[in-house]
Amino acid sequence: MKHIVPSALVFLMAAVAAQAGTIHGKVTGAKGASVVYVDAIPGKTFPAPAQHAAMDQKGLMFEPHLLAVQKGTTVDFKNEDSVEHNVFWPSISGNKSLGHNMGTWPRGQQRSFKFDAVGIVPLLCNVHPDMSGFIVVSPTPYFAITNAAGVFTIANVPNGTYKLTGWNERNKMRTTTVDVTVSGDATATIALAK
Ligand SMILES: [Cu+2]
């Protein structure tokens, strides 16, 4: 289907595009997928997304192993296995007061949790001690999971100078933060702390 776009709208879209950019970057110092997010956009708050995210337990693993969501997102935890699974996290970014046990439930059922605290959520199952997964709760909608080589892009970031935080499971609960200035497109390298 073709739409005719009024020229005023085209002009507006061009103006908006000129005030934002894409951060192209790389996380170094760790293998595998990392998470990157913009810490804050001064003067802006972001409503909780209506769309839920999914974290399954399948084949005795958390699937996906690593999930990134915006603060305020509800995550649906579903058990796809023929055995019961539990979901708990002892802390969020090491803060034990944010630890929580979702309980234990059988195949086909799901339970949901709304993540309002920013940070690293290490998922465990007390039925299967080898199971491990992670949810990273980003303070802004500007986040990405890198590919296995550490490469990421974060699109439509308003122009400005921000803190950009990177995290990899290798570093437990520790994150690494760098400055990035977006003025149109930008590049950033996050060398994770040893
Ligand atoms: Cu389990």
Residues whose N, C-alpha, C, O or C-beta is under 5 A from the ligand:
A	BS01	CU	E84 H85 N86 C125 V127 H128 M131
